[in-house]
Each structure stands twice: as structure tokens, then as C-alpha cells.
Amino acid sequence: MDGSALAQFLPLILIFAIMYFLLIRPQQKKVKEHQAMVAALRRGDQVVTQGGLIGKVSKVKDDNEIEVELAENVKVRVVKSTIATVTSKTEPAK
């Protein structure tokens, strides 16, 4: 009886394991990489927002917000988590 119960649950367990390694784990890794990229933002970095705006970071305000210069004298406040990519990175100040 115990063997048949295990045999019935084995496909369900295998499906969950496959889903974990193919979907959940890579997504968690991607989220961690994005958080690390956002945490490393500094003044002078060129970024692309999720809305498609390209600009240069002019000020890192607080834990959640940065100021991005889109054009000369055109600055907008952006939530850090909406930064999609960093296209060029500045060297850290020594």
C-alpha cells in the first residue's frame, strides 16, 4: 500500500522539482542581480528606465529614489526599482 501511494505522488513531486529549477530559481537569481545593480547606482551612470527613457544619474537621493538628467537642465525623479539597465558605469571615486 505504501509503495503505491509513493508511486502516485512521485510524478507530482518531479513536476514541482522541474518547475523549481526551470522557472522559480532563475527568476529569483534575476531579481537578486537587479537589486544588486540598483544598489550600485551612482552619480554619472547612464541608465535606461522601464519606460524607455535614457538619462544620466545626477543625484542618488535616498534608498528609493534617484534624480536622472534626461537633457540639459531637464531632471526627473525616478524610483530606483524602475531602472531597467545601466548602459555605462562610472568609475568609483577613490
C-alpha positions in Angstrom: 0.0 0.0 0.0 2.8 2.4 0.9 4.6 1.8 -2.4 1.5 2.6 -4.5 0.9 5.9 -2.5 4.5 6.9 -3.2 4.2 6.0 -6.8 1.1 8.2 -7.1 2.9 11.3 -5.7 6.2 10.8 -7.4 5.1 12.5 -10.7 3.7 15.4 -8.7 7.0 15.8 -6.8 9.0 15.5 -10.1 6.9 18.2 -11.7 7.4 20.5 -8.8 11.2 19.9 -8.8 11.3 20.6 -12.6 9.3 23.8 -12.2 11.5 25.0 -9.4 14.8 24.5 -11.3 13.4 25.8 -14.7 11.2 28.7 -13.5 11.4 29.8 -9.9 15.2 29.6 -9.3 16.2 31.6 -12.4 13.6 34.3 -11.6 15.0 34.6 -8.1 18.5 34.9 -9.5 17.4 37.6 -11.9 15.7 39.6 -9.1 18.9 39.4 -6.9 21.0 40.7 -9.9 18.6 43.6 -10.5 18.7 44.5 -6.8 22.5 44.5 -6.8 22.6 46.6 -10.0 20.2 49.2 -8.5 22.1 49.3 -5.2 25.3 50.0 -7.0 23.9 53.1 -8.9 26.0 56.2 -8.5 26.2 59.7 -10.0 27.3 59.7 -13.6 25.9 56.3 -14.6 23.9 56.3 -17.8 20.6 54.3 -17.3 17.6 53.2 -19.2 14.2 53.2 -17.3 11.5 50.7 -17.8 9.6 53.4 -19.7 12.4 53.6 -22.2 13.9 57.0 -21.0 17.7 57.3 -21.3 19.5 59.6 -19.0 22.4 60.2 -16.6 22.1 59.8 -12.9 22.7 63.3 -11.4 21.9 62.5 -7.8 21.1 59.5 -5.6 18.5 60.9 -3.3 17.7 58.2 -0.8 17.2 54.4 -0.6 14.3 54.5 -3.0 14.8 57.4 -5.4 17.3 58.9 -7.8 17.4 62.0 -10.0 18.0 61.4 -13.7 19.1 64.1 -16.1 17.3 63.4 -19.5 18.6 66.5 -21.3 20.4 69.7 -20.3 18.5 71.2 -17.3 15.8 68.6 -17.6 15.9 66.4 -14.4 13.3 63.9 -13.3 12.9 61.9 -10.1 12.8 58.2 -10.7 12.1 55.3 -8.3 15.2 53.1 -8.3 13.4 49.9 -9.0 12.2 51.2 -12.4 15.7 51.3 -13.7 15.9 48.5 -16.4 19.6 48.6 -17.3 22.8 50.6 -16.7 24.3 51.3 -20.1 27.6 52.9 -18.9 29.1 52.8 -15.5 31.3 55.5 -14.0 34.5 54.6 -12.1 34.2 54.8 -8.3 35.7 57.8 -6.6 39.0 57.0 -4.9 
